[in-house]
Amino acid sequence: MNTKQLKSALAAVMMLFCLQASAQMEFIEKYEDNKKATYVYVGKAMLQMVGAKQFSMPGRDMSAIADKINGIQIITSEDATTAAKIKADVAEEVKKHGYEVLMKANEEDTKRTIYFLQGKKESYVLMSVAEGESANLIAFTGTFTMEDIANLTKEEDQQ
């Protein structure tokens, strides 16, 4: 997903989903009021209102796990200092909680990584994209399993 696609997705989500956060990941919350980052939170109630059939992200059909997602947080920044902080926070969170790397892809100056953590009550997915001096993070929380995430990847590969 390139920066332009992410910005389009963010703009659409921001227009449709202005919600108060409840099940957010704490390390992301500090970007909520950061003027040099774009922050979006979508809660379970809004996801249910939209409906599983309409729930998708660029390049991914999320309908298979839509009812298992409790919340989505998105942060993005093209400010070099803020982007560096986002990258550092992701690295610290991954190390601190022992996330597994599901996928890594490096293409020119773009690095994409998907991390997964199976918790006792919730699961967490972090999709990190670092492109030049910008950083993008999409974080999902919910009751999905690693198998659910793997099935999303398989569906995408078959398309």
N, C-alpha and C positions, 0 to 999 in steps of 0.2 A: 504494500500500500504506500503510495507516494504522498508527499506532504499535501499536494493539491487535493487528492482524494480524501485524505483525513480531514482537511479543513472543510470540505463540502459536507462530509458526514457530521462533523462537529456542529456546523451551522444548522443543519437540519435537526439534529438532536437538541441543540440549544433552543431552537424555536418551539419545538414540540414538548420538551421535557424540562421545564423549570420546576424542580422539586427540592424539597428540604431533604438533606441526607440523613439516613438512619443507620444503615449497615455498612458504612464506609470503612475502608482500610485506613487506619490512622496515619500512616506515613504519607498518604496522598492528601489528606485533609488540609495540610498547611498551604497547599497551592490554591485553595478555594478563593482566597482574597488577594492572590499575587497578581499584580497588574501586568506582569511580563509573562504570564502563562494563561492559557485558556483552560478552564475547568468545567467539566460537565458531570453530573450525577444523575442516573436514571434508576429509580427504585422499582421494586417488584410490582407495586400497584400500577405504575404506569406501564410496565411491560405487559401486565395482564390486560390493561385497557386496550393496548395496541393489538394484542392477540398474536399468537404464535405464527400464524400464516404470514403476517406482515413484518415479522421481526427478522431483519437481516443486516449484515454489514457488508461493505464492499468486498467482494470476492468470497464471501462466506454465507452459507445458508444456516442460520442459527435456529430455525424453527424446531429442530429435533430436541434441543435442550432449553428452549425458551422458558418452559414452565419450571425448569430446575434452577433458573438464575434468580438470585435474590437482589442483585444490584450490579450496576456497571458504573465505573468511574473512568473518565478520560481526562488526561492532562496533556497539553502540548505547549511547546515554547520554541520560538526561533531566536530568543535572546541567548547568546552564548553562555553567559554566567548562570542563568536560570536552567538552561538545558543541561549544563554540567552538574548542577545540583540534583536535577531529576535523575540523571544517569547514576550519580553516586548514591542517591536514596534507594534506587532500584537494586543496585549491587549490594548495599547494606541489608536491605530487606531479604533478598535471596539468600545471602550468607547467614543472617540471623535466624531465619526460620527453616532453612534447609530445603528450599524449592528445588525441584528436579528440572533440568533443562529438557524440554520436549523437542525443540528445534532451534537451530542456529543457521542463519544465512547471511553471508557477506557478499555484497554486490557493489563494486566500485566504492563509493564512500557511504553506503547504506548498510547498517547492521541491524538485522532483525533477530529477536530471540523470544521464544515462548517458554514460560516457566509454569510449573504446576506444583501445587501443594495440596495434599489430601489431609484435611483437618478432621478432628473428631466429629464436629457438627456441620462444618462447612468446608467446601473446597475452594481453592483460589487459583486463578489463571492470570498471569501477567504477560501481556504482549507488548514488548518494548521495541521501538524503532528509533535508531539514532542515525540521522542523516546530516553529515557535515556538522554544523554548529547547532542543529535543532534536535529536539528530543520529543518523542511521542510515547505515551503509555496508555494502554487500555487494560483495565483490571476488572475481572469478573469474580463475583462471589456467588456461591450457590451450593446445591446438593448434587451436582453432577460428579461423575467419576472420570478417571483417566480414560476409560473405555469410551465414554461419551465424546470426549475431546478427540480421541483417535478416530472415531467414526466421522467426525466433522472433517478431519484431514482426508480420510478415504473418499468421502463424498466429493471433496474438492478435486482430488486427483483424478476421479472418474469423469469429471465434466470436461 
